[in-house]
């Protein structure tokens, strides 16, 4: 009877070596693009050195902070295998350091991916064996178990099965089901050729960018000349409001102003889209200006300035900037 949580599976199907090696030199990003951006380990899993990673997965699952099964995996993995360690992302204890990495390298192990912490980073950075990890801590591991070898694991948020093809570079790691590998390899090579052509187009300033306008048009994107980089300042100043087409005035308080509009606090309600004329006091430029009510919240009304001359615009630019600074 198997002991759940303390099991070691010695056999699994490794993909053909030629199929694995076909992915050598293909950027991980190109492979991921041809997998619809799926099966990429998340950004926590980062390379410790600059050695590229490629090989079949040899999986280890352990309790957080324990490396008993990882130590056993170092003696079981075959040359070229990538040891993938799932310790549930725990960063409180490192599960591998210089000595274990050196032993793995001597045995021909193809690399390590650890969803957890490591240590001895200074030494690991100089090694010619690829190592990826989620973090670093000097705190050492426990060696008690439990754990399992060559079972499905989760690493960097992605399921990894024994024998999956792993490709890693400076961008991160992608996980490939061997049954998908042949078609994916063909597509990835085609993408690489396409990008080489684009690089040539960039060099010659002939890169076709018309697709951007096509998508913007399909999405109904509005391209506006209006300047939205408004300086805005909170204020509390009295202003006079005149409703368009009427002679009567009503008092209001300006509580916020920018070079594009003003927020008024009034006692008598205004209507959306209503045009008003404002007389601003000396502190706010001593100008008269037309505005349109565009929103209302309680007694507060947001108004957009309209039909401004360049002189008035310049005054409001200065007013908003000065009020914001002071």
Secondary structure as UniProt FT lines:
FT   TURN            4..5
FT   STRAND          6..8
FT   HELIX           17..21
FT   TURN            22..25
FT   HELIX           28..33
FT   TURN            34..37
FT   TURN            43..44
FT   STRAND          46..47
FT   STRAND          53..62
FT   TURN            64..65
FT   HELIX           68..76
FT   TURN            79..80
FT   STRAND          82..86
FT   TURN            88..89
FT   HELIX           98..106
FT   TURN            107..108
FT   STRAND          111..118
FT   HELIX           121..124
FT   TURN            125..126
FT   STRAND          130..136
FT   STRAND          147..149
FT   STRAND          153..155
FT   TURN            156..157
FT   STRAND          158..160
FT   TURN            162..163
FT   STRAND          165..169
FT   TURN            170..171
FT   STRAND          172..176
FT   HELIX           178..203
FT   TURN            204..205
FT   HELIX           210..218
FT   TURN            219..220
FT   STRAND          232..243
FT   TURN            244..245
FT   STRAND          249..258
FT   STRAND          261..266
FT   TURN            272..273
FT   STRAND          275..279
FT   HELIX           282..284
FT   STRAND          288..297
FT   TURN            298..299
FT   STRAND          300..306
FT   HELIX           310..325
//
